[in-house]
Amino acid sequence: MAGQFLILMLLALFVGGMVSYVVGHWSKNPCKAAGVVALLALVLAVVAFVPVAQHVALGDTPMVTIGDGVLGITLQADALSVFMIAVILLLSIAATIYSWNYMEEDEGVDKYYGLLMFMITGMLGITLATDLFNIYLFFELMAVSSYVLVAFRKDTHEPIEAAFKYLVMSAVGSAFILLGIALTFMYTGDLSFAAVAQKVPELPASVVILLMGLFLGGFGVKTAMAPLHTWLPDAHSAAPTGISAMLSGVVIETGFFAMLRILITLFAAVNLSMGLALALFSVVTMFAGNLLALVQKDIKRMLAYSSVAQIGYILAGIGLGIYFGAFSGLTGGLYHIMTHAFMKGLAFFCAGVVIHQLGTREIAKMRGIGRHMPLTAAGFTVAALALAGVPPFSGFMSKLLIYNAGVEVGSTIGITFAVLIIMNSIISLGYYLPVVNTFYAKDTAAETPLHDAPVWCAVPIGGLMLVTLLLGILPQIGLKFVYPAVSVIVSLLV
């Protein structure tokens, strides 16, 4: 019975996307009307999610099959899915409410909410898919929606250029993934995770390495692993701020989830160093993101490059956890997916309020705004300190677990990774603190009167500030979802 709620979750969001478009199209206030429908769809998805989470907590794995044969879709939830869905739904609700005020002056907002719901549907489908074909279909639903949302403000060239770059690079990643799926079917005669995993140990080592490389490269583009990250700063900067928060907070993490699910499910039985590969990519990704963020003068580009660095921390934790069996690495990597979603969403929300009023993304022109916008400036400060890993904020706790993974390994390699991660956190202070200092500078370059975030922007900002503090001070709240998810990964690796 619990499996039916999986269908309800996806239907609520997909149908909600269509209804929000129709309601918004015919309403005199399309932003609020379409936005309320979108929020109701998300609330219904949460209502359907609760019994799923309860069944999973009791050790069950709710499953449902729609159709049969080649066109059949089997959805299944485990603790790893529940963890990811909880993060996606919470940030999605925050972004939807935030957009009520932020998008009210834009045209075509009915399409905005519809596309947002489709993007979220794709993300949830990815977490629930049990075969390569359907995980690809859900991924493309998420990706195509995100392309259009990046180009939403099409009156200027920047969103169009950014979306086109995103589309081209993502299409290359999709081609790698499709080739990997085709070769997997050719060698195994199946696409379901369970069936392929049983047949992979019988394949030649060269074929397994090729398949892993295709999936790692294809999803690496979508996850923004360096050096495959170059689409991200443009796309995340040009998109409306609510979408920037979603792209950085959960979309690229969903790409990582898909890659992780495929690697640990299909290739865990083969003695290959995929964990070490992820850990090595993490070093390049951390340094690329942090060093490039260090020289940015545009606040959204700075936050976008910061997202690249944060993916590096996640890769480090998961990579060390898989290769060396460091339990704290797996825990820290997954916990950082959660903490990063909320602290990066908070940072983008605050930056969006400032940009909307000043009409500029240039950090130097934001001097003194903290005196006029205390909540927004305080929210950005909390997010910045959390992202840099300063206690007692959430980013510190997740990074601490990742540091501990290096120490837990106990070898020179493990200690080296721990030092590199700490070094990158220190580098990140070099671009977060100057922005905070600019916000609270004595003089201001603003020529027009400023006011703090409007109510429907202030609500998610205040909510995410609270979440960022609670996940740092009381990490057991988030770890309650993380520990069962880690157990799923460990069970697949054994």
RODO-2510 file (C-alpha; in nm, 4 decimals, decimal comma):
residues 494
     n   res          X          Y          Z
     1     m     0,0000     0,0000     0,0000
     2     a     0,2827     0,2403     0,0824
     3     g     0,4049     0,2073    -0,2749
     4     q     0,0958     0,3955    -0,3976
     5     f     0,2210     0,7038    -0,2152
     6     l     0,5259     0,7052    -0,4427
     7     i     0,2964     0,7552    -0,7413
     8     l     0,0978     1,0187    -0,5528
     9     m     0,4136     1,2193    -0,4817
    10     l     0,5080     1,2371    -0,8488
    11     l     0,1518     1,2908    -0,9713
    12     a     0,0934     1,5725    -0,7218
    13     l     0,3927     1,7618    -0,8550
    14     f     0,3474     1,6858    -1,2255
    15     v    -0,0254     1,7624    -1,2283
    16     g     0,0382     2,0577    -0,9973
    17     g     0,2767     2,1969    -1,2579
    18     m     0,0114     2,1816    -1,5291
    19     v    -0,2636     2,3227    -1,3061
    20     s    -0,0399     2,6070    -1,1848
    21     y     0,0206     2,7062    -1,5462
    22     v    -0,3505     2,7087    -1,6313
    23     v    -0,4483     2,8963    -1,3133
    24     g    -0,1649     3,1459    -1,3530
    25     h    -0,2442     3,2012    -1,7204
    26     w    -0,6030     3,3030    -1,6495
    27     s    -0,5460     3,4873    -1,3211
    28     k    -0,5124     3,8627    -1,2787
    29     n    -0,2296     3,7977    -1,0315
    30     p    -0,0455     3,5076    -1,1984
    31     c     0,2514     3,5009    -0,9605
    32     k     0,0456     3,4502    -0,6456
    33     a    -0,2184     3,2299    -0,8094
    34     a     0,0269     2,9943    -0,9807
    35     g     0,2540     3,0078    -0,6762
    36     v    -0,0221     2,9019    -0,4371
    37     v    -0,1134     2,6073    -0,6617
    38     a     0,2545     2,5071    -0,6761
    39     l     0,2800     2,5254    -0,2971
    40     l    -0,0346     2,3136    -0,2572
    41     a     0,1183     2,0541    -0,4910
    42     l     0,4327     2,0481    -0,2782
    43     v     0,2287     2,0155     0,0418
    44     l     0,0407     1,7215    -0,1098
    45     a     0,3752     1,5656    -0,2069
    46     v     0,4929     1,6065     0,1536
    47     v     0,1721     1,4445     0,2805
    48     a     0,2375     1,1480     0,0501
    49     f     0,6045     1,1397     0,1520
    50     v     0,5382     1,1050     0,5264
    51     p     0,3956     0,7486     0,5168
    52     v     0,6753     0,6467     0,2796
    53     a     0,9346     0,7749     0,5258
    54     q     0,7566     0,5998     0,8124
    55     h     0,7562     0,2639     0,6315
    56     v     1,1244     0,3010     0,5416
    57     a     1,2067     0,3858     0,9049
    58     l     1,0458     0,0538     1,0033
    59     g     1,2725    -0,1342     0,7630
    60     d     1,0318    -0,1609     0,4713
    61     t     1,1134    -0,0643     0,1103
    62     p     0,7900     0,0658    -0,0476
    63     m     0,7707    -0,0273    -0,4152
    64     v     0,5227     0,0106    -0,6981
    65     t     0,5263    -0,0933    -1,0640
    66     i     0,3421     0,1002    -1,3328
    67     g     0,2863    -0,0906    -1,6555
    68     d     0,4903    -0,3922    -1,7624
    69     g     0,7540    -0,4998    -2,0088
    70     v     0,9855    -0,2444    -2,1667
    71     l     0,7543     0,0455    -2,0820
    72     g     0,7116    -0,0582    -1,7198
    73     i     0,8342     0,1720    -1,4463
    74     t     0,9250     0,0399    -1,1027
    75     l     0,9659     0,2935    -0,8242
    76     q     1,1186     0,2003    -0,4917
    77     a     1,2097     0,3990    -0,1830
    78     d     1,4862     0,3212     0,0630
    79     a     1,6576     0,5281     0,3311
    80     l     1,8876     0,6906     0,0736
    81     s     1,5850     0,8005    -0,1303
    82     v     1,4041     0,9297     0,1786
    83     f     1,7070     1,1360     0,2773
    84     m     1,7313     1,3015    -0,0638
    85     i     1,3569     1,3581    -0,1037
    86     a     1,3367     1,5305     0,2358
    87     v     1,6093     1,7772     0,1333
    88     i     1,4561     1,8405    -0,2109
    89     l     1,1040     1,9021    -0,0818
    90     l     1,2100     2,1372     0,1974
    91     l     1,4226     2,3598    -0,0260
    92     s     1,1560     2,3468    -0,2995
    93     i     0,8925     2,4787    -0,0601
    94     a     1,1273     2,7599     0,0444
    95     a     1,2030     2,8525    -0,3192
    96     t     0,8332     2,8490    -0,4125
    97     i     0,7334     3,0824    -0,1291
    98     y     1,0334     3,3080    -0,1989
    99     s     0,9245     3,3438    -0,5613
   100     w     0,5825     3,4853    -0,4642
   101     n     0,7427     3,8235    -0,4102
   102     y     1,0629     3,7881    -0,6102
   103     m     0,8955     3,6952    -0,9408
   104     e     0,5850     3,9164    -0,9199
   105     e     0,7220     4,1745    -1,1652
   106     d     0,8246     3,9158    -1,4261
   107     e     0,6204     3,8108    -1,7254
   108     g     0,5278     3,4484    -1,7932
   109     v     0,5314     3,3499    -1,4260
   110     d     0,2649     3,0874    -1,4943
   111     k     0,5251     2,8986    -1,6974
   112     y     0,7855     2,9523    -1,4224
   113     y     0,5931     2,7600    -1,1582
   114     g     0,4923     2,4867    -1,4006
   115     l     0,8534     2,4294    -1,5020
   116     l     0,9641     2,4398    -1,1383
   117     m     0,7176     2,1624    -1,0514
   118     f     0,8343     1,9529    -1,3485
   119     m     1,1963     1,9988    -1,2384
   120     i     1,1118     1,8812    -0,8868
   121     t     0,9164     1,5852    -1,0291
   122     g     1,2279     1,4829    -1,2212
   123     m     1,4436     1,5049    -0,9108
   124     l     1,2096     1,2882    -0,7047
   125     g     1,1829     1,0384    -0,9893
   126     i     1,5619     1,0070    -0,9992
   127     t     1,5698     0,9153    -0,6314
   128     l     1,3037     0,6464    -0,6789
   129     a     1,4032     0,4897    -1,0134
   130     t     1,5258     0,1298    -1,0083
   131     d     1,6683     0,0997    -1,3599
   132     l     1,9024     0,2903    -1,5898
   133     f     1,6428     0,3796    -1,8528
   134     n     1,3973     0,5470    -1,6173
   135     i     1,6632     0,7243    -1,4138
   136     y     1,7748     0,8759    -1,7448
   137     l     1,4184     0,9794    -1,8383
   138     f     1,3608     1,1472    -1,5026
   139     f     1,7000     1,3130    -1,5284
   140     e     1,6129     1,4620    -1,8656
   141     l     1,2795     1,5896    -1,7295
   142     m     1,4729     1,7705    -1,4582
   143     a     1,7412     1,8917    -1,6991
   144     v     1,5117     2,0225    -1,9753
   145     s     1,3033     2,2113    -1,7196
   146     s     1,6176     2,3649    -1,5716
   147     y     1,7455     2,4750    -1,9159
   148     v     1,4290     2,6742    -1,9755
   149     l     1,4282     2,8186    -1,6239
   150     v     1,7867     2,9411    -1,6645
   151     a     1,6777     3,1226    -1,9827
   152     f     1,3544     3,2440    -1,8218
   153     r     1,4459     3,6144    -1,8372
   154     k     1,5018     3,5931    -2,2111
   155     d     1,4884     3,9689    -2,2744
   156     t     1,8628     3,9954    -2,2119
   157     h     2,1421     3,8007    -2,3768
   158     e     2,3028     3,6617    -2,0588
   159     p     2,0309     3,4068    -1,9665
   160     i     2,0066     3,2847    -2,3269
   161     e     2,3826     3,2424    -2,3559
   162     a     2,4069     3,0713    -2,0159
   163     a     2,1193     2,8344    -2,0921
   164     f     2,2669     2,7436    -2,4304
   165     k     2,6044     2,6673    -2,2728
   166     y     2,4307     2,4625    -2,0044
   167     l     2,2304     2,2778    -2,2699
   168     v     2,5318     2,1944    -2,4870
   169     m     2,7505     2,0695    -2,2030
   170     s     2,4657     1,8795    -2,0404
   171     a     2,3803     1,7195    -2,3752
   172     v     2,7384     1,5935    -2,4002
   173     g     2,7007     1,4447    -2,0521
   174     s     2,3702     1,2876    -2,1563
   175     a     2,5394     1,1344    -2,4614
   176     f     2,7986     0,9679    -2,2385
   177     i     2,5246     0,8379    -2,0106
   178     l     2,3184     0,7064    -2,3026
   179     l     2,6229     0,5316    -2,4438
   180     g     2,6864     0,3773    -2,1028
   181     i     2,3240     0,2596    -2,0839
   182     a     2,3406     0,1127    -2,4361
   183     l     2,6652    -0,0734    -2,3656
   184     t     2,5297    -0,1983    -2,0339
   185     f     2,2266    -0,3445    -2,2134
   186     m     2,4467    -0,4914    -2,4854
   187     y     2,6705    -0,6749    -2,2379
   188     t     2,4128    -0,7701    -1,9735
   189     g     2,0801    -0,7804    -2,1597
   190     d     1,9129    -0,5864    -1,8808
   191     l     1,8825    -0,2329    -1,7384
   192     s     1,7398    -0,2904    -1,3895
   193     f     1,9917    -0,2178    -1,1157
   194     a     1,9490    -0,5530    -0,9431
   195     a     1,9900    -0,7621    -1,2598
   196     v     2,2860    -0,5650    -1,3956
   197     a     2,4655    -0,5733    -1,0592
   198     q     2,4578    -0,9548    -1,0653
   199     k     2,6081    -0,9710    -1,4143
   200     v     2,8776    -0,7020    -1,3839
   201     p     3,1285    -0,9304    -1,2020
   202     e     3,1208    -1,1610    -1,5058
   203     l     3,2182    -0,8832    -1,7490
   204     p     3,5786    -0,8213    -1,8619
   205     a     3,7595    -0,5645    -1,6473
   206     s     3,8106    -0,3377    -1,9482
   207     v     3,4346    -0,3239    -2,0134
   208     v     3,3593    -0,2443    -1,6488
   209     i     3,6175     0,0364    -1,6480
   210     l     3,4669     0,1756    -1,9691
   211     l     3,1134     0,1698    -1,8247
   212     m     3,2252     0,3324    -1,5019
   213     g     3,4122     0,5984    -1,6968
   214     l     3,1076     0,6788    -1,9102
   215     f     2,8767     0,7130    -1,6119
   216     l     3,1344     0,9045    -1,4097
   217     g     3,1997     1,1457    -1,6966
   218     g     2,8349     1,1859    -1,7955
   219     f     2,7056     1,2522    -1,4481
   220     g     3,0250     1,4418    -1,3665
   221     v     2,9122     1,7148    -1,6076
   222     k     2,5707     1,7338    -1,4428
   223     t     2,7262     1,7286    -1,0948
   224     a     2,9699     2,0085    -1,1927
   225     m     3,2823     1,8164    -1,0971
   226     a     3,5938     2,0039    -1,2100
   227     p     3,7036     2,0260    -1,4874
   228     l     3,3478     1,9580    -1,6125
   229     h     3,1993     2,2496    -1,4188
   230     t     3,2352     2,5396    -1,6615
   231     w     2,8621     2,5651    -1,7406
   232     l     2,7649     2,6180    -1,3782
   233     p     2,8803     2,9775    -1,2990
   234     d     2,6997     3,1183    -1,6029
   235     a     2,3799     2,9179    -1,5516
   236     h     2,3472     2,9775    -1,1789
   237     s     2,4223     3,3473    -1,2158
   238     a     2,1794     3,4148    -1,5003
   239     a     1,8837     3,2202    -1,3601
   240     p     1,6189     3,3842    -1,1392
   241     t     1,7403     3,3679    -0,7810
   242     g     1,4895     3,1049    -0,6685
   243     i     1,6142     2,8800    -0,9474
   244     s     1,9781     2,9623    -0,8657
   245     a     1,9097     2,8343    -0,5140
   246     m     1,7525     2,5162    -0,6515
   247     l     2,0299     2,4567    -0,9047
   248     s     2,3063     2,4973    -0,6479
   249     g     2,1161     2,3518    -0,3549
   250     v     1,9630     2,0336    -0,4948
   251     v     1,9893     1,9962    -0,8739
   252     i     2,3638     1,9308    -0,8896
   253     e     2,3360     1,7196    -0,5743
   254     t     2,0679     1,5123    -0,7468
   255     g     2,3164     1,4600    -1,0296
   256     f     2,5633     1,3348    -0,7724
   257     f     2,2944     1,1131    -0,6179
   258     a     2,2273     0,9505    -0,9569
   259     m     2,5979     0,8934    -1,0146
   260     l     2,6457     0,7520    -0,6656
   261     r     2,3419     0,5244    -0,6921
   262     i     2,4651     0,3790    -1,0222
   263     l     2,8277     0,3360    -0,9125
   264     i     2,7597     0,1715    -0,5777
   265     t     2,4710    -0,0425    -0,7042
   266     l     2,6183    -0,1699    -1,0295
   267     f     2,9923    -0,1731    -0,9640
   268     a     3,0364    -0,2257    -0,5895
   269     a     3,1011    -0,5986    -0,6348
   270     v     3,3983    -0,5250    -0,8589
   271     n     3,7274    -0,4483    -0,6887
   272     l     3,7922    -0,1138    -0,8568
   273     s     3,9076     0,2110    -0,6987
   274     m     3,6039     0,4243    -0,7781
   275     g     3,6232     0,5740    -0,4288
   276     l     3,9779     0,6897    -0,4890
   277     a     3,8739     0,8392    -0,8236
   278     l     3,6006     1,0406    -0,6503
   279     a     3,8454     1,1528    -0,3830
   280     l     4,0993     1,2671    -0,6425
   281     f     3,8307     1,4554    -0,8355
   282     s     3,7313     1,6180    -0,5060
   283     v     4,0709     1,7853    -0,4667
   284     v     4,0585     1,9379    -0,8152
   285     t     3,6953     2,0422    -0,7644
   286     m     3,7551     2,2042    -0,4247
   287     f     4,0524     2,4081    -0,5388
   288     a     3,8947     2,5072    -0,8715
   289     g     3,5760     2,6271    -0,7010
   290     n     3,7395     2,8128    -0,4145
   291     l     4,0208     2,9784    -0,6099
   292     l     3,7861     3,0961    -0,8841
   293     a     3,5338     3,2226    -0,6271
   294     l     3,8138     3,4189    -0,4643
   295     v     3,8496     3,6547    -0,7628
   296     q     3,4801     3,7148    -0,8379
   297     k     3,3269     4,0619    -0,8150
   298     d     2,9747     3,9360    -0,8986
   299     i     2,8014     3,7958    -0,5887
   300     k     2,6010     3,5295    -0,7759
   301     r     2,9069     3,4071    -0,9667
   302     m     3,0949     3,3901    -0,6386
   303     l     2,8196     3,1764    -0,4867
   304     a     2,8079     2,9614    -0,8006
   305     y     3,1812     2,8860    -0,7875
   306     s     3,1373     2,8184    -0,4164
   307     s     2,8889     2,5451    -0,5140
   308     v     3,1624     2,3792    -0,7202
   309     a     3,3852     2,3781    -0,4114
   310     q     3,1052     2,2383    -0,1948
   311     i     3,0592     1,9502    -0,4403
   312     g     3,4299     1,8871    -0,3854
   313     y     3,3743     1,8404    -0,0110
   314     i     3,0901     1,5965    -0,0798
   315     l     3,3082     1,4012    -0,3245
   316     a     3,5883     1,3899    -0,0675
   317     g     3,3687     1,2461     0,2062
   318     i     3,2003     0,9864    -0,0131
   319     g     3,5225     0,8998    -0,1962
   320     l     3,7195     0,8411     0,1242
   321     g     3,4261     0,6513     0,2694
   322     i     3,4016     0,4135    -0,0277
   323     y     3,7736     0,3562    -0,0867
   324     f     3,8958     0,3378     0,2725
   325     g     3,5758     0,2302     0,4450
   326     a     3,5720     0,5495     0,6537
   327     f     3,2204     0,5580     0,8006
   328     s     3,2500     0,9244     0,8998
   329     g     3,3300     1,0133     0,5376
   330     l     3,0037     0,8656     0,4106
   331     t     2,8158     1,0322     0,6951
   332     g     2,9853     1,3677     0,6379
   333     g     2,9383     1,3557     0,2617
   334     l     2,5646     1,2918     0,2862
   335     y     2,5212     1,5374     0,5721
   336     h     2,6977     1,8021     0,3638
   337     i     2,4428     1,7471     0,0852
   338     m     2,1768     1,8410     0,3391
   339     t     2,3572     2,1323     0,5018
   340     h     2,4767     2,2747     0,1693
   341     a     2,1243     2,2717     0,0235
   342     f     1,9929     2,4939     0,3011
   343     m     2,2896     2,7247     0,3584
   344     k     2,3429     2,7826    -0,0143
   345     g     1,9706     2,8358    -0,0655
   346     l     1,9823     3,0932     0,2149
   347     a     2,2819     3,2699     0,0592
   348     f     2,1159     3,2948    -0,2820
   349     f     1,7852     3,4125    -0,1339
   350     c     1,9590     3,6949     0,0536
   351     a     2,1725     3,7901    -0,2457
   352     g     1,8603     3,7955    -0,4634
   353     v     1,6845     4,0454    -0,2362
   354     v     1,9856     4,2776    -0,2473
   355     i     2,0248     4,2450    -0,6261
   356     h     1,6542     4,3070    -0,6812
   357     q     1,6692     4,6400    -0,4987
   358     l     2,0090     4,7669    -0,6084
   359     g     1,9815     4,6452    -0,9657
   360     t     2,3387     4,5176    -0,9626
   361     r     2,5271     4,1974    -0,8767
   362     e     2,8551     4,3812    -0,8166
   363     i     2,9713     4,3262    -0,4581
   364     a     3,1481     4,6636    -0,4327
   365     k     2,8171     4,8457    -0,4849
   366     m     2,6567     4,6735    -0,1864
   367     r     2,8434     4,8683     0,0799
   368     g     2,6421     4,9417     0,3887
   369     i     2,3243     4,7600     0,2914
   370     g     2,3254     4,5824     0,6285
   371     r     2,2046     4,9026     0,7981
   372     h     1,8997     4,9165     0,5705
   373     m     1,8365     4,5422     0,5331
   374     p     1,9236     4,3849     0,8701
   375     l     1,7423     4,0514     0,8189
   376     t     1,8827     4,0004     0,4693
   377     a     2,2374     4,0917     0,5760
   378     a     2,2128     3,8701     0,8847
   379     g     2,0843     3,5815     0,6734
   380     f     2,3718     3,6130     0,4287
   381     t     2,6202     3,6324     0,7165
   382     v     2,4843     3,3117     0,8698
   383     a     2,4979     3,1396     0,5298
   384     a     2,8512     3,2628     0,4557
   385     l     2,9905     3,1518     0,7914
   386     a     2,8151     2,8160     0,7577
   387     l     2,9509     2,7618     0,4060
   388     a     3,3010     2,8461     0,5291
   389     g     3,2664     2,5857     0,8054
   390     v     3,2649     2,8207     1,1045
   391     p     3,1140     2,6757     1,4267
   392     p     2,8419     2,6457     1,5455
   393     f     2,6747     2,6552     1,2035
   394     s     2,5686     2,3490     1,0059
   395     g     2,8549     2,3591     0,7553
   396     f     3,1040     2,3133     1,0374
   397     m     2,9437     1,9885     1,1541
   398     s     2,9271     1,8305     0,8090
   399     k     3,2817     1,9361     0,7239
   400     l     3,4057     1,8119     1,0619
   401     l     3,2779     1,4654     0,9778
   402     i     3,4586     1,4814     0,6431
   403     y     3,7819     1,5962     0,8128
   404     n     3,7450     1,3056     1,0534
   405     a     3,7254     1,0651     0,7590
   406     g     4,0819     1,1575     0,6646
   407     v     4,1955     1,1055     1,0224
   408     e     3,9958     0,7820     1,0462
   409     v     4,1816     0,6451     0,7443
   410     g     4,4979     0,6827     0,9489
   411     s     4,7440     0,6808     0,6584
   412     t     4,9442     0,9601     0,5014
   413     i     4,6884     0,9764     0,2211
   414     g     4,4019     1,0234     0,4660
   415     i     4,5815     1,2959     0,6614
   416     t     4,6720     1,4700     0,3361
   417     f     4,3078     1,4781     0,2306
   418     a     4,2069     1,6153     0,5715
   419     v     4,4668     1,8929     0,5449
   420     l     4,3562     1,9815     0,1905
   421     i     3,9924     2,0029     0,2986
   422     i     4,0809     2,2283     0,5937
   423     m     4,2978     2,4416     0,3654
   424     n     4,0059     2,4904     0,1279
   425     s     3,7758     2,5950     0,4106
   426     i     4,0286     2,8611     0,5071
   427     i     4,0482     2,9800     0,1449
   428     s     3,6706     3,0161     0,1370
   429     l     3,6858     3,2659     0,4228
   430     g     3,8860     3,4836     0,1843
   431     y     3,5782     3,5525    -0,0281
   432     y     3,2942     3,5207     0,2221
   433     l     3,4284     3,7575     0,4882
   434     p     3,4938     4,0498     0,2479
   435     v     3,1307     4,0334     0,1317
   436     v     3,0053     4,0334     0,4905
   437     n     3,2388     4,3235     0,5653
   438     t     3,1014     4,5113     0,2616
   439     f     2,7451     4,4604     0,3813
   440     y     2,8258     4,6137     0,7200
   441     a     3,0566     4,8930     0,5994
   442     k     2,9807     5,2397     0,7382
   443     d     2,9165     5,4132     0,4078
   444     t     2,6762     5,3044     0,1384
   445     a     2,6834     5,3402    -0,2366
   446     a     2,3064     5,3001    -0,2662
   447     e     2,1430     5,6073    -0,4179
   448     t     1,7833     5,4901    -0,3640
   449     p     1,6056     5,4120    -0,0358
   450     l     1,6386     5,0452     0,0594
   451     h     1,4071     4,8263     0,2609
   452     d     1,4415     4,4759     0,3951
   453     a     1,3118     4,1596     0,2313
   454     p     0,9373     4,1604     0,1583
   455     v     0,7332     3,9218     0,3682
   456     w     0,7287     3,6222     0,1319
   457     c     1,1031     3,6519     0,0809
   458     a     1,1646     3,7037     0,4521
   459     v     0,9758     3,3867     0,5529
   460     p     1,2085     3,1389     0,3732
   461     i     1,5139     3,3476     0,4686
   462     g     1,4188     3,3297     0,8363
   463     g     1,3284     2,9625     0,8073
   464     l     1,6583     2,8638     0,6452
   465     m     1,8520     3,0698     0,9011
   466     l     1,6866     2,8629     1,1731
   467     v     1,7553     2,5358     0,9912
   468     t     2,1217     2,6301     0,9363
   469     l     2,1627     2,7022     1,3060
   470     l     1,9737     2,3934     1,4248
   471     l     2,1667     2,1538     1,1998
   472     g     2,4875     2,2913     1,3518
   473     i     2,3846     2,3070     1,7160
   474     l     2,1648     1,9942     1,7082
   475     p     2,3113     1,7840     1,4246
   476     q     2,1202     1,4763     1,5413
   477     i     1,8108     1,6281     1,3760
   478     g     1,9644     1,5895     1,0318
   479     l     2,1720     1,2828     1,1122
   480     k     1,8486     1,0998     1,1900
   481     f     1,7972     1,0884     0,8108
   482     v     2,1661     1,0482     0,7261
   483     y     2,2564     0,7378     0,9290
   484     p     1,9989     0,5068     0,7636
   485     a     2,1076     0,6401     0,4224
   486     v     2,4696     0,5583     0,5053
   487     s     2,3618     0,2072     0,6032
   488     v     2,2153     0,1614     0,2543
   489     i     2,5464     0,2594     0,0949
   490     v     2,7438     0,0289     0,3258
   491     s     2,5098    -0,2622     0,2523
   492     l     2,5644    -0,2146    -0,1225
   493     l     2,9426    -0,1936    -0,0856
   494     v     2,9823    -0,5086     0,1222
***
